[in-house]
Amino acid sequence: MEVKIRYLSHDLARYFGSSEKRETVHLPDNAVYENIRGVLKEKYEKATKELPAGKTKRRTLDFLVFLCEGKPIATMVDKSVDPDSEVLVAYADFGG
């Protein structure tokens, strides 16, 4: 199955090793949203491997949110992926 990923900015795309704000990832046909989180984490780890381990690297990933149809995929980890939906990678914006 192909799943579309959209990064909110080019800077975010680079954190995941992409030169474009949109890309397609390949998952098994029976994939659930937890699989997408795993793929994104692997891409992030690979793209940022030259960063020093520790707070800088960990904190960046902690301040990101992965959304599908306006819902955090962290709340849908066991649900089947809808290949017609797009996953948005954005900065989690808190405060006001």
N, C-alpha and C positions, 0 to 999 in steps of 0.2 A: 504494500500500500504506500502511496505517496502522500505526504503531509506537507502542507505549505507553512513556512515559518516567516514571520515578518518582524524585523527588528525596528524599534522605534527610531533609531538613529544609526548613522554609519559607524559611530563610535561603538555602539552596542554590537553591531554586526562584527566588528573587528575582534571584540572579546570572544566571539564564537568562531573565529577563523573564516568569516565570510567577507568578501569584498563588496557584496551587494546587500541592500536592505531586505530583500526577499530571496528565499531559497526553498528548495524542496528536499526533504529528508525521506529516506526509505525505511519502512518498518514492516514487520510481519503482518499478514492479513488480519490476524486476531489481536492486534495491538490494543493496549489500554493506555490511558493518559500517563500512567507511571512510566511507560516505555519512552514517551516523549521527554519527560523530565530526565530520564537516564541518558538519552542521546544528547540533550542539551548540556548536561553536566559533563559528559565526556568531551564534547566539542569545546567547552569552556576550559576544561583542564588541559587539553591538548594545545589550544591557542594561547593559553597564559602560562605555559610551563616555564617560560623564562623569568616570570615574576618570582620574587622571593616568596617562599612558603610563609604562611602565617597570616597575620591580620590583614594585610593589604589584599591578598588574593581572596581570602575567605569573606571579608567584609563586602567586597564588590558583588559577589554572587548573592550574598544575603540581602542586598538592596535591590534585587531584581524580582520581577513578578512575571509569571507566564500565564497568559489569559487565553481562553477560547470562548468565543461568543460572550464576552464580558465577564466570564466567571474564571476565578483562579483554578488552574488545572490541579492544584494541590487539594482541592475539594472534590475532584472527580477521578482520583487515581485509579479506581477499579472499573471505571466505565469504559466501554469500547470507544475508540477514536472514531470520530466522524471525519472521513477523508475530505469531505466537501467544506469543512471549516478550516479557518486559518488560526494558527497559534501566534499570538503577539508577545514579544519579549520587550518589556518596558521597565523603567525604573519605578520602584514602589515609592509613591509620593505620599508622605505622611505629614501631618501638621496642618497649619492653616492660619 
